Amino acid sequence: MKILLIGYGAMNERVARLAEQRGHDIVGVIVRDATKSYPYPTFEHISEAEAADVAIDFSNPELLLPLLEESFNLPLVVATTGQKDAIINQLQHLGQDMPTFFSANMSYGIHVLTKILEAAVPLLNDFDIELTEAHHNQKVDAPSGTLVKLYDVIDSLRNDVTPVYDRHEQSEKRTANEIGIHAKRGGTIVGEHEVLFAGTDETIEITHRAQSKDIFANGSLTAAEKLIHKSNGFYTFDNL
């Protein structure tokens, strides 16, 4: 494939390295500050990368959303998690004219975790659920987009659940319908996500640990390799 990268931070640097190892070419990057030095040509608009077969995005909503409003036709793999609803809405609209793909987490293991939750939540309907995530000390958003994705799965399967982010000022017992959400930040933790089911005298924990950010880069490349052969439409790991 010939790949256009949207954003060129730590993640798309990995995408570029791993893409070239897999025999693909990087045709250029779209960045907010094109005055800096990059190892690839820079573009301002997706439509300018005429040689590209696909675009892979690991950026931020401020860069991505204006680009999605422009006129172009190129398969898109998007991993930006901020302003998720706005991004998904636009990708669904663009899917009428090109294949588009979105995931809040490009790890296939996380996708499998959501499938496990879809089976476990109905079976453990009387269990309390707590969600915990841990990331490195440079991550700016909390909770992570992945934890929000896990919560959304639970929300779709249980009635009237309520996310609770902060209990330190509360002086009351836990309600049956609340889902505790906790974020830890420190060191160089790549990413850990845990779902705790707590019942009477027993608990079940389901945990995913990312051991390298390469899993996200390789996940985006695998998605792109499949997406370029798809018909127009909006895709996730569920239907890709």
HELIX and SHEET records of a PDB file:
HELIX    1   1 ALA A   10  GLN A   21  1                                  12    
HELIX    2   2 ILE A   46  GLU A   48  5                                   3    
HELIX    3   3 PRO A   61  LEU A   68  1                                   8    
HELIX    4   4 LYS A   84  LEU A   94  1                                  11    
HELIX    5   5 TYR A  108  LEU A  123  1                                  16    
HELIX    6   6 GLY A  145  LEU A  157  1                                  13    
HELIX    7   7 ASP A  214  LEU A  227  1                                  14    
SHEET    1   A 7 THR A  42  PHE A  43  0                                        
SHEET    2   A 7 ASP A  25  ILE A  30  1                                        
SHEET    3   A 7 LYS A   2  ILE A   6  1                                        
SHEET    4   A 7 VAL A  54  ASP A  57  1                                        
SHEET    5   A 7 LEU A  76  VAL A  78  1                                        
SHEET    6   A 7 PRO A  99  PHE A 102  1                                        
SHEET    7   A 7 GLY A 233  TYR A 235  1                                        
SHEET    1   B 5 THR A 162  VAL A 164  0                                        
SHEET    2   B 5 GLU A 178  ARG A 185  1                                        
SHEET    3   B 5 ASP A 128  HIS A 135  1                                        
SHEET    4   B 5 GLY A 191  ALA A 198 -1                                        
SHEET    5   B 5 THR A 203  ALA A 210 -1                                        
END                                                                             
